[in-house]
Amino acid sequence: MESLTDSLINLKDPDPAKRREAVENLGSQCGHGAILALAECLEDPNRGVQQAVADALINIGGRETVEAVVFKLDHDSSVVRNLALEVLQKVGGQATDLLVPLLKRQSNDLRKAVADILGETGDASSVPSLVDAVDDPDGNVRAAAIDSLGKLRDTRAIPVLVKLLKARETWIQFSAAEALGKICDRETMKVLVEKLRHCDEITAFSIVEALGELKSKDAVGPLADLLPKASPALRNCVIKTLLLISEDHGYEIISRLGGKTLSTCIIDALGDEDPEVREAALKALGHVSSAEAAVPLLDYALIADKDEDKMALLREALKRTGAGKKFQSVVENHEKILLLSIQALGDLKEEPAVPSLIAAFGAASAPIRKAIVQALGNFKTENSFDLVVEALNDVDSNVRKEAIFSLGKQGFPESVEIAFSFLDKEPHKDIRDRAVDSLLKIYRSGTRKEEILKGFIQRLSSEDASFRELCVGAIGKIDFPEKIKRLESALEDQEWRVRNMAVHSLGALEPDPMIFPLLKKALSDGSENVRISAVQMVSKYEGEDAVEVLISSLNDHSAWVQFHAAEALGLKKEKKAAPFLLALLKDGDGPQTIAAIKALGEIGDRRTLEAIKPFASHEDLEISHAAGQALARLQTTAIGQ
């Protein structure tokens, strides 16, 4: 890096690249002796150099920087003025006393710039001077002073801001209300609410938004009172503010308001052209009970996109309407609406809905049958159970998948035998997985635990390997004395997928001296996939034994086993593995090479630098990238040491 003197000389170089380099050097050296020279360079003809100067001055900071830059705020060039403003917004708080007197200068632009900067400093010592600037003859200066008082959030500004709410100019009332909203004070809220009762709509907008900033639940009533006379735009602003307050204090503060006017206004907002307003209204209707909202909500469902979050809000809002016979005729011809209605009925968990759901099942399309079965899973009644069992034989696989899931949710004792019978005949693996999940759910509820465990153990001898794999996975999730022994037996299965599941099930258990030898044994398995899984499970163990096993796996004939072993050793930052990882670099350019390079970088042994360097120019981009990252880590480690 060039010296401070050389950098100062190069500030005058005709080449802008050299000038910029000199500026960056001065900034990185925090050269306080160069501040005046750098400040002059804000006038450099090259924009890139000018921005570099601003960045350097910000980096240096301090009182001297403020003193050198402040008079650039009155420069003829708008570019220079804006750069000076950028610098002082970041460092002006380090010398506020140098800025405050400038509020009395003759230049309107200078006074405005200083007023703007003082709001960014976070230094409340300037509040009295900003209060005085509120009476500045220039409107832009007054606006900047009001805005900065809000940003500083100092309660000393409240009296003057409250007074400004009565100003003749609407824009001053607007700005004052906005600033008050940033100063969290109970008295401020009362003043704003009172002003809200008799002000023009422009000021009302700023007050409503300010009340949203304050998030006081005491503002909810006055805001709701404003709705009947509000224009659509102001109404929407009020609704968004009510929701903002509710996020802090609970949505029940909206639901307690009730009233037809509130519901009507929110329903009207549901049809607004602004998507943010529609979403706010949708969220609000999820907390305001209104039967009148049913049809507008259903209309909205027809045009709404399939965004999951919006659909969840819509379902919640439909639940609040009662979502029953009120709109059965409306939904008849609209499958999307019918789906939402069924989901809402399921969420409500009101048993009177069950007969209607059952009646609709027979002639319905597959998506509707699936939704009905899903909803019935929330009801533990005899007739809902009967339909769920019937749906296990549905021709549509998605309906069957939902039915077996609902069977587990209902959790009837007789569901165990039915679920195992279903498991035995279902051809699709993903649905059989769901059946196992349902049986485990029933098991965890305490229902027929011995019968469920026995059922899984019996099926370990099935001729179907995928069946045995499922059952090994299930047994791994059940606590019983012989679990490890059963999983050990599965390690001898003729099908690698079953053995692989046994390894994963053993690895999912808490580290145990009985388990580690089994995982170690699996590292000799004939299947590459099983050995990879064994390496991954061994990597969860701490201690010398685990490290030795992982190091020995670097000699596996499979590049992918080597890859996972190297990766695990890197994550453990195991220094004794470094020589073995270096040996792996000689084996070519496979995935194990990438993992070994990354691991050496993680381990941080700088003696491996020279061995890794040639790989930085490797033709394989993944290898060269890994080498570059590893070298950067190792060089950083070397500097630290």
Stockholm file with secondary structure:
# STOCKHOLM 1.0

chainA/1-641         MESLTDSLINLKDPDPAKRREAVENLGSQCGHGAILALAECLEDPNRGVQQAVADALINIGGRETVEAVVFKLDHDSSVVRNLALEVLQKVGGQATDLLVPLLKRQSNDLRKAVADILGETGDASSVPSLVDAVDDPDGNVRAAAIDSLGKLRDTRAIPVLVKLLKARETWIQFSAAEALGKICDRETMKVLVEKLRHCDEITAFSIVEALGELKSKDAVGPLADLLPKASPALRNCVIKTLLLISEDHGYEIISRLGGKTLSTCIIDALGDEDPEVREAALKALGHVSSAEAAVPLLDYALIADKDEDKMALLREALKRTGAGKKFQSVVENHEKILLLSIQALGDLKEEPAVPSLIAAFGAASAPIRKAIVQALGNFKTENSFDLVVEALNDVDSNVRKEAIFSLGKQGFPESVEIAFSFLDKEPHKDIRDRAVDSLLKIYRSGTRKEEILKGFIQRLSSEDASFRELCVGAIGKIDFPEKIKRLESALEDQEWRVRNMAVHSLGALEPDPMIFPLLKKALSDGSENVRISAVQMVSKYEGEDAVEVLISSLNDHSAWVQFHAAEALGLKKEKKAAPFLLALLKDGDGPQTIAAIKALGEIGDRRTLEAIKPFASHEDLEISHAAGQALARLQTTAIGQ
#=GR chainA/1-641 SS CCCHHHHHHHTTCSCHHHHHHHHHHHHHTTCGGGHHHHHHGGGCSCHHHHHHHHHHHHHHCSHHHHHHHGGGGGCSCHHHHHHHHHHHHHHGGGGHHHHGGGGGSSCHHHHHHHHHHHHHHCCGGGHHHHHHHTTCSSHHHHHHHHHHHHHHTCGGGHHHHHHHTTCSSHHHHHHHHHHHHHSCCHHHHHHHHHHHTTCCHHHHHHHHHHHHHHTCGGGHHHHHHHGGGCCHHHHHHHHHHHHHHHHHHCTHHHHTTCCHHHHHHHHHHTTCSCHHHHHHHHHHHTTSCCGGGHHHHHHHHHHCCCCHHHHHHHHHHHHHHTCSGGGHHHHTTCHHHHHHHHHHHHHHTCGGGHHHHHHHHTTSCHHHHHHHHHHHTTCCCHHHHHHHHHHTTCSSHHHHHHHHHHHHHHCCTTHHHHHHHHHHHCCCHHHHHHHHHHHHHHHHTTSSHHHHHHHHHHGGGCSCHHHHHHHHHHHTTSCCTTHHHHHHHHTTCSSHHHHHHHHHHHHTSCCCTTTHHHHHHHTTCSCHHHHHHHHHHHTTCCSHHHHHHHHHHTTCSCHHHHHHHHHHHHHHTCGGGHHHHHHHGGGCSSHHHHHHHHHHHHHTCGGGHHHHGGGGGCSSHHHHHHHHHHHHHHHHHHHHC
#=GC SS_cons         CCCHHHHHHHTTCSCHHHHHHHHHHHHHTTCGGGHHHHHHGGGCSCHHHHHHHHHHHHHHCSHHHHHHHGGGGGCSCHHHHHHHHHHHHHHGGGGHHHHGGGGGSSCHHHHHHHHHHHHHHCCGGGHHHHHHHTTCSSHHHHHHHHHHHHHHTCGGGHHHHHHHTTCSSHHHHHHHHHHHHHSCCHHHHHHHHHHHTTCCHHHHHHHHHHHHHHTCGGGHHHHHHHGGGCCHHHHHHHHHHHHHHHHHHCTHHHHTTCCHHHHHHHHHHTTCSCHHHHHHHHHHHTTSCCGGGHHHHHHHHHHCCCCHHHHHHHHHHHHHHTCSGGGHHHHTTCHHHHHHHHHHHHHHTCGGGHHHHHHHHTTSCHHHHHHHHHHHTTCCCHHHHHHHHHHTTCSSHHHHHHHHHHHHHHCCTTHHHHHHHHHHHCCCHHHHHHHHHHHHHHHHTTSSHHHHHHHHHHGGGCSCHHHHHHHHHHHTTSCCTTHHHHHHHHTTCSSHHHHHHHHHHHHTSCCCTTTHHHHHHHTTCSCHHHHHHHHHHHTTCCSHHHHHHHHHHTTCSCHHHHHHHHHHHHHHTCGGGHHHHHHHGGGCSSHHHHHHHHHHHHHTCGGGHHHHGGGGGCSSHHHHHHHHHHHHHHHHHHHHC
//
